[in-house]
Amino acid sequence: MALARDPSADDALQRSPIQGAVDTDLLPLSIDDSSTVTVMVEMRGDPVAVVESRTANRELSKAQRDAIRAELKARQDAIKGEIASRGGRVLSQLQSAYNGIKVHVARTEVAALASLPNVVAVRRIQLQTIENAESVPYLGVPEGVWEDLGFTGEAIKVAIIDTGLDYTHANFGGKGTVAAYDAADAADATIGDAGDVGQFGPTAPKVKGGFDFVGDDYDASADPGDPALIPHPDPDPLDCNGHGSHVGGSSAGFVVNADGSTYAGPYDSTTHANEFEVGPGVAPEAHLYGLRVFGCLGSTDATVDAIEWAVANDMDVINMSLGSSFGRRDDPSAVASTNAAAAGVIVVASSGNSGPSPYITGSPATGTGVISTAAVDSVATFPGVILALSTGTSVTAISANGIAPADGTQYRVVVLKNDPTTPENEALGCSVAAFTKAGITTAEDGPLTLAVTVRGTCARVARAVFGEQAGADAVAMINSTAGYPPYEGPIAGNPDTGEAFEVTIPFLGVRGVLGPAATADGDNLVAADGGTATTTTTSIDNPGFRGFASFSSGGPTNGDSFLKPDIAAPGVSIASTAVGTGTKASIISGTSMASPHVAGVAALVRQAHPDWTGEEAKAAITNSGSPSGLTGYSVTRAGSGLVQPAAAVGTSVVALGDLVAGDAVSGLADFHNSNLSFGFAELGANFSETRSITVRNDGAEAVSLTPSAVA
């Protein structure tokens, strides 16, 4: 198999007289700069994914793929000696989704790398960071897709590029015990006992494979010389952070029943009538593959390596809940993602958690072929408690950990107060001592106590941990703003100390602030000090329902103003798999939580339309988005709107925009956009520009479409 067009074919092994491009921020910062950087040396020639995207049926045989990889690797191997002679260390070589060599090298040698034979450019590898019982029915999946259309993602291969997967958790069909996780963790870099019990690998019920590219201690943002900069890859992608397991559960978790067992079906409109410990993912019968690119903490520069693995191992869907702000379409992770999409993989990524500012959306979500996902709030109400105070007033509080006292429960109100003679502000409740100083004890005789604290300094949930340890029967926290504090969900420990501790008492959040404010709730509760509070359960309307999450990154793309994000999905207060717990859920917010919802939809679309290209699958998902499903809709915040799973899966019509040309020199694939983005133009006069729409109808009936524009 010959490579696709290569302008340097006649003198492939000759030194090019033209130096390749170098990202300027890779050059020495001063004359005596001795710092090192990790770079991607981009080579001439198309990687496997790009060649595959240009062939009939977009499919190559294994022999053809192997031949392309061998030819590209030979060119890469030809310059490895020169890289080493300049002090560079080759970290990996890529030929499937990207044609390049990842190198750790001194800044002073970067320009020299660009002049090596067949080098197109030297790119910075941006350090990337990690960015569902209610959300799945909110999207209409159980009835609209599982039942009415009959698709659950069965056997579709979904790669989760993240912190790994806790394959011992019951939501993934594992043994569902803390002991099982501890045994797998003790096995460390081997599958060992974990594989022996069938929780991971081809015969496992959910997590069919994967790879750990970095090891537990890896952190790409560690200081120069720190051993944490050295990756230690191994075959076991067990999660020691929790982010990836949460993401995997949202996309394809089975369900954990209330008794801790794994749900066995059926998946239809009756599924949510059951009692859950952890709700189902969007595509509950899809297969998961854990591609671990993060250590237990820190950032990564191994994303492209994982995309490479996903393409080489024929994944159907990739989810990346990670990124770096102000991303560009030529970022190596964005290029590799577009190439993967052009070869037929449906690639989904979070837009980022940097807020609504223009151009801040991150890579790899900036890739043309990537479905960039924004986050919206799908929670209509929160559990609440009305506190009838002995002073004659009442206060409504959010039941922040979901544990509500029985109606009619009476507490003695104990307000923690600051002692100005000590370094600690005891009113915050940031230690056990602060509670005991206020008179809270573990003695079981006497009235139930409600300890009242104010928000600040320590983690919000830390005061619930300290309060229960001190003997309080409930803890209230007065917020630092006039709104309710966040809904936390189950509290499993103190995030400030890492201490595991399951909070079993109510943790209530009260609108603040103390003193003049839009609400007097905080002042009223403090005024009841020494009196009583009697409870009645209620629900609290969520003012952010159907609105954008405040953290969700805005578009368009940096550098060329292409439309991003592409779509929006639930990403606020999402309950999913809690790592290392066996059966429990944790609640997390972020575009990281929105992206796997869309990845689950992508698995449903791939099952329904196995012959569609990556372009067509992306178009089906983004074409069917609903602006009307969002409050305060903006095209640069959510692209086409809220994802509509039933419409995306059930459609036979896709509309494609203009072809976004790739680059035959650097190996970037062509890709038809799924929108008509005109970019940015400073208009001082009349403006005219033409874009094309190509509509494909695979159905048996004619359809009529009416185009419209959104500014």
N, C-alpha and C positions, 0 to 999 in steps of 0.2 A: 504494500500500500504506500503510495507516494504521499508526501505531505501536501497540504494545501499550499497555494501560492506563496513562495518564499523569495523575495527579491534578492537575497544574498546567495542563492543556490550555487551560482557559478564560482564564487570565491568564499564558500562557507567557512573554511578554516583559515582564511587570511585575516590579518589584523585590519579592521576597518579604519580608514583614514578619518572617519567622522565619529567623534565621541558621542556616546549615547547620552540621553538626557539624565540629569541628576536633580532630584528634589533638593532645592536650595537649603532646606533646613537640616540636611545631612552633612553639609560641609563644615569644616572646622570653625568653631566660634571665635577663635583667636589664633595667633601664630603658634602659641605653645599648647594648644588644645590637644590633650592626650586621651580624651574620652572615646568610648566605643558606642556603636549603635548596631541594631539588628536591621538589616535591609533585605529587600527582595531584588535580586539581579534578574531583570526581565529579559528573556532571550527571544531571538527571532524564531518565527515558525508557530504554527497553530497547534495548541494542545489537542488531546483526543476529543474533548467536548466540542471544540469549534469545528473540527473536521466532521464529527458526527452530525452536527447541526446542518451541515451543507450536503449531506448525502441523502439519497432516496430513503424515505421512511425514517430518517434520522436514526439509523441503527447500523452499527459496525459489528463484525464478528470478533470473537476474542482474539483471533490471530491478527486481524487488522489493527485492533487496539494495541496489542503487544508490539506490533511492528512500528507503530507511530511512537510509542513510548521509548522503544529501543533507539530509534533514530534521534529523538530529542535528547535522550540521556547521553548518547555518545557525544553530542555537541557540548552538553553541560560538562561531561567528564573531561573534555579537552581543555577546559580552563580552570579546573579545580586546582591543578598544580600552581598556577599563577596566583590564584586566590590565597592558597596556603603560603606562598612565598611572601605575600604582603601581610602576613599575620592574620588572615581571615580564617574563621572556622565555619565550615559548611554544616548547617543544622539540618537541612533537608533539601531534596530535589523533587520538583513537581513537574508532571507531564500530562495529567488527566484534565484538571480544571484550569490549570495555569501552567505556562511554560517558564519556569524560573528556578533559581537557586536561592534559598534563604541562607544568609551569611551574617555572622557576628564579626565586626571588623572595626578598626580604628577609623575615626572620622577623616583622618589625614589620608587614608587610602581609598576613600569612597570614589573620588574622581578617577583614580586609576582603574578601578573596576569597570567604570563606564566605557573605557577604551578597549576592553578585551574583545576578542572576536565574537561576533553574533550577539553582543549585548545591545539591547534597544534602550534600556533605561535602568537606573538604580532608584528604587522607590523606598520611601520610608514605610515600615510596617507599623501602622498606628496601634498603640496599645489599647486594647478593648476591655471593657468592664461589663459585668453582668447587669444588666439594666432591669366540684364547681357546680355545686348543687343548685345555684341560682342562675349562673351565667349561661349554662347550656340550654335550659328551657327558655330563658329570655330570648335566645336567638331562634327559638322555634324548632330546634333540632329533633327532639324525641318524636313528635308527631309529624312534622313537616318533611323530615328526611328518613329517620329510622323506620317509621311506620308506613308513611304514604309512598315513599320512593324505594324503600327496602335496602338502603345502603348504610353500612356501619363502619366502613373502612376496612373490611375484612381482608387480612393478609397484605395490605398496603404497607410498604417499608418506609418508616418515618425516622430520619436521622435527627437526633437532638444534639446539636453542637453547643455544649454548655459545660456544667460542672460535673457531669456524669449522671448516673441513674442509680437509685437505691432499689436494685432488683430483688431485695429481700422483702420489700413492702407488700402487703396484701393487695394494694391497688394495682400492682404489676404481677399478681399471681404468686408472689413469694411466700415464704413460710409465715410472714406476718408477726415476727417476734423481735424484740430488742436483741435477744441472744443470737438470732440468725444474722442480724446486721453486724453485731460485734464479732462473730466468727468470720464473716466475709471481710471485715475491716482488718482483722488480725492476719488474714492471709496476705494482705498488702498487695504486692505486685503480681500475684498469681491468682488464677481462678480458684484453685484449691477446693476447699470444702464448699464454697459457694456454688461452683459448677457441679459438684458431685450431687447436690440435692436438686438439680434441674431448675435453678432459678435464673440462670444466665446461659445463653447459648442457643443453638438451633432448635433444641427440644424444649426450651423454656416456654411458658405460656405467653409471655409478653415481650421481655427484653431478649431479642434473638441474637444480639451481637453488639460489637462496638470496639472501642480502643481508647486507651488513656495515652494521650500524646505528651504529657508533661510530668505526672507524678504529684504526690501530695504537697511537697514543699515548694513547688514552683511558683514564682511571682515575677512576671516580666518587668515590673516596675521597681524591683529591688535595686539597691545601690550597686554601683560597679564593683565587681569582685565578690559580691555576695554569692554563696553557693546556690541560693534560690533561683539565680538566673539560668542555671543549667537544668534543662528538662531531663527527666528520667522516664521515658515511655515504657509502658507495659500493657499487657492484654486485658487488664481488669479495669473497667471504667466506673468502679463503685464511687458514688457521690459522698464526699465528706463535707460539703458546703450546704446543700439543700436546695439551691436554686434550680438546678437541672431536673431534680426529681419532681419539684412543684410544676415546672414547665411540662415535663413529660406526662404528668397526670392530667393536666388541662387538655392536652391534645388527644390522649389515647388511653387514659386510665380506665380500668375495668369497673370500679365501684368497690368500696368496702362497706359491707353491711354493718348495722348497728352492733352486732355481736362480734365484729372483728373478722368475719370470714369474707372471702372474695365472692362477689356477686357473680352468679352463673347465667344471668339473663332472665327473661328476654329483654332486648333493647327496643322499646316501642313507647307508645304514649302512656303505658302503665308503669314504666320504670320508676318515675319519680313519686309514685305512691308508696314506695318502700321507705323504711327508716335507714338513713345512711350515716356512716361515720365519715366517709369521703364520697362525694358525688362522682358521676361518670365524666370522662373526657368526651370531646366532640366526636371522635372516631374510636369508639371503645374496643373495636375488634381489629384495629390496625396493629402492626408489629413495630416495636421500638428498637432503635439502635443508639446506644449511648456513645457519643464521641466527645470525650472529656478533654477540654483545652485549658481548664483552670486548675490551679492547685486548690488547697482548702481555703486560701485567701488570696487576694491580689488580682492582678490583671493578666492578660495573655497577648501573645503575638503568634499563636499557633492556629488561628482560625482558618487560614488558607490551607494548611495541612489537612485539616478535618474535611474541608470542602473537597479536596483532592480525593480523600478516602471515600467520601460519599459517592462521587462520580465513578470511581474505580470499582465500587461494590454495588452499583446499580440501585441506589436508593431512589424511591419515587418522590419523596418530599424531604426537604431540609428545613428545619427551624433553627433560627439563631436569635436568641433573646440576649443580645449583646451588641456592643458597638462603641464607636468613638465619635464625639460631636464634630459638627462642621464637616461631615463626610463629603467626599467627591466621587464622581463616577469612575475616575481612573485609579482609585485606591485599590491595591491588589486584592483585598477581600471582596470589593464590589465587582471587579473584573472577573474573578474566579466564580462569583455567584451568577453573573450574567451568562458566562460560558456554560455553567451547569444548567441553567434554565434553558439556554438555547439547545442543549442536548436532550432536553425533555424532563429534567427534574423540576418540580415546582418548589421554588425557593421563597421562604417567608422569613422576614426579620423585623425586629422591633425598631421603631423610629427613633427611640431614645427618650431619656427622662430629664432633658435639660430645659424644659419649659417651652412656651409658645413663640419664642423669638424666631424671626425669619432666618433661614439658612442653617439652623442649628441641628437639623435632623442628621443622624449619624450613618457612617458606613459600617457594615456592608449594605444597609438598607437603601443606600443611594444608587445601587446598581440598577441599570435599566430593566433587567430581567427579574428583579426582586420585588416581591409584594411587601412594601413597607407598611407597617401596621401601627396606628395610633391607638391610644387608650381612652375609653369612655367609661362612665359609671353606670352599671346595670343594676345597682341595688336600690330598690324603691323605698324600702323602709328598714329601720334598725330596731332591735328590741329595746324597750325602755322601761323605766320605773318612775312612778310618781311618788315623791316623798312628801307626805302630809306632816308638816312640822308642828310641834307643840306651841310655837309662837303664833300660829294662826295662818301662816302662809304655806304655800306648797312649791316644790321644785321638781321639774321633770329632768331626769338624767338618762343618758344613754347607758344601756347595759353593755359595757365595752368588751367584756369577755364572753358575753352570751349566757352568763349564769345569773338568772334573776331570782330574787327571794320570793317565796310564796306570798300571795296576797295577804295582807294583814300582819305581816311580820313587823315587829316593833324593835327599833334599835335605840340605844342611848347614843347621842351625837357627841363625839369627842373631836374637837378641832386641834390639830397640831399647831403649836405656836413657836415662832422664832425666839431663841434665847440670845440676845445681843452679846452676852458675855462669852459665847462659844464660837469657834470658827465655822461650825455647821449651821446652816439655816434649817432648823428642825421642821419648819412649816412645810418643807418640800417632801418630807417622808422618804428621804434617800438613804436611810439606814434603819436597822431594827431598833437601835438606841433612840432614834427620834420618836418612834411609836411608844416605847416603854417609858420615855420621859414624860409623855402625855398621859400616862396611866393605863395604857393598853397592856394587858397581861394574858398569859395562857391559862389562867384559872378558869375552870368551867362553871363555877357558880357565879351568880349575878346576871345582870341583863346582857343581851347581845349588844355589841358595840359597832358603831359605824365611825371609822376613823376618817377625818376630812383633811386632805392635803391640797397643796397647790402645785401646778405644773412648773417644772424647771429643773435644770442641772442634770438629773439622772434620767434614764429612759423612762417613758411613761409607765410601762408595765412593771418597772423595778419596784415602785412603791406598793404595788399589789403583792409582790413576792415578800417584801420586807414586812408589810402589814400582816399577812397571814402568819409569817414566821414569829411575829411578836405576839400574836393571839387575837388580832382583830377578826370580827365576824363578817365585815364588809369594809371596803375602802372606797372612798370617793375622791376624785381629783377635780379641782376647779381649774378650768382651762385658762390659758393666757390670752385668749381672744373671746369675742362675743359669741362664737359658734361652739357647737359640741366638739369635743376631741374625737379622734378617729375611733372607729370600731376596730378592735384588735383581734377578736376571735380568741380561741383557747390560748392561754398563757402557759408555756411549757418551761420557762426559765427566765433568768435575768440576763438580757443581752449585754449589759455593761460588764459583767463578770464571767459570762459563759456558764454560770451555775445552772444546772438542770433543776427545776422545781415546778411541779404542776400546781397552779393556783386553782383552788376549789371553792373560793369564796367569791361573792359578787364584787366586780370592779366597776364602779359607776363613774361616768364622766359628766361634769356639770358645766354649763356655759359660764364663762367668766366675763370680764375680769373683775377682780375686787376693786371697789371704788366706783366712780362714775363710769357707766358702760351702757351698752344697748340692752343689757339684761341685768336684773338685780338678783339672779339666781344665786350667784356666788355669795353675795352679801347676806342674802336671806339664810343660806345654809350656815354661814359662820355665826349669824345672830342666834341660831338655835343651839349653840354650844351648851352642853349640859342638859339640854332638853331631849325630846324624842322625835323620831321620824318613823312614820308608819307607811308601809309600801303597798302600791297597787301596780300591777304590770300594765304596760301600754306599748304602743309602737310609735316610732318617731319618723316622720316623713324625711327622706333624704333630699335636701335642697339641691344636691348635685346630680340627681337622677337624670340619666340620658344626656348629661353634659360632658364636655371634655375634662379629662383629668388635668389638674393644674400643671403636672409635671410633663405631660405629653409633648414631645418635641415638634416644633413647627418646620415647615419647608419654605421654599423649594430647596433644590440641591445647591450646595456651595459651588460656585464657579461657572455654572451654565444655566441655573434657574429652571431646571426640569422639575415638573410637578412631583412632589413627594409631600407627605405620605400618600399611599395609594388607597388605603381602606382603614376603617376603625373597627375595634372589637372591645368587649369588656376587659378592663384591666384594673379595676378598683375593688379592693376587699375580696379577692378571689381565693376561695378555699380549695386546696389541693394537697397532694402528697407531702407529708412531713418526714424528712429524712431521719432514719435511725429509730423511728418510733414503732415500727411494725404495722400499725393500723391507723395512726392518727393523721389529722389534717393540720395544716397551718394556713394562715390568711396573710397574703402578701399583695401589695399593689405595685403596678409598674407597667410600662409598655411591654416588659418581659412577659407579663401575664396575658396581654392582649394577643401577642404574636402566636402563641400555641393554639389559641382558639381558631385563628385563620389557618394554621398548619393542619389542624383537624379537619377543617372544611376542605382544604386542599386534598387530604386523603380521601374524603368522600367524593370529591370531583374526579380524582384519578380512578377510583373504583367504578364510578358511573361512566366515565369516558376514557377507557384505557388507551385509545388510539390518538387522543388529542396531544398536540405539541405543548411544550412548556408555555409558548406564547398564548395558545388558545385557552389553556387552563387558567393562566393568570387573567386573561381577558374575561373569562366567565365569572371569576370571583369579583373583579373590580367593576365590570360592566353592571353587575347586579346590585352594587352598593346603594344604600338608601339615605339620601340627605335628610329626608323627613323623619328618620329615626333618631335624629340628634337635635339637641337644643343648642342654639348658637352656632349652627353649622358654618364652617369656613373651609374652602377647598384646600388651603394651605395647611390646615390642621388635620383633615381627614380624607383628602382625595375625593373619591366618589361617595363616601358616606359609611354608614354602618353596614357591616357584612351581613348578607342575607343567604344563609346556607341552602335553604330549599330552592331559592331562585338560581343560585350558582350551580347546584347539582342538577336541577331539573331542566335547565335551559338547553335548547338545541342551537341557539344563535349566539355567535360571538362577533364583536366589532373590534377590529384592529386599526390602530392608527398608523402613522408613517413608520417606515423602516428607519431605525436608528443605526446608522452604519457603524460597523466595528472597525477593526484595524488589522489588516493582514500582516503588517510588520510585527506588531506586538502580540498578536494572537488574541484579539478581542472579537467575539462573535457579533454578527448582525443580530438585531432583535426588534421585532415590531412592538412598538409601544401600545399600551392599552388605553391611552388618553391622547388628546390633541393639545399638547402643551406648547404654547408659543414663547415660553421663556420670558425674559425681562426685556422691556424696551422703554427707553426714555422718550416719550412722544412729544415732539415739538411741532409736529405737523401731522397731516393725514397718514394713516398707517394701513398697509394692506399686505397680507401674507396668506398663503394657501396651505392647508393641511388636508390630507386625504383620509377617508374612512373606508375600510374594506369589511363588508359584512358577509359572514359565512353562515348558512343555515343548513344544518345536518338533519333537520326534521322533515317530516312528510308534508307539512302544511306551510303555506305562505304566511309571512308575518309582515306587519307594517311598523316602521320605526320612525320616530320624529326626533331629529337631533336638537339639542339645545346647548347653550354655552353658559359657563360659570366663570365669573371673573375672580 
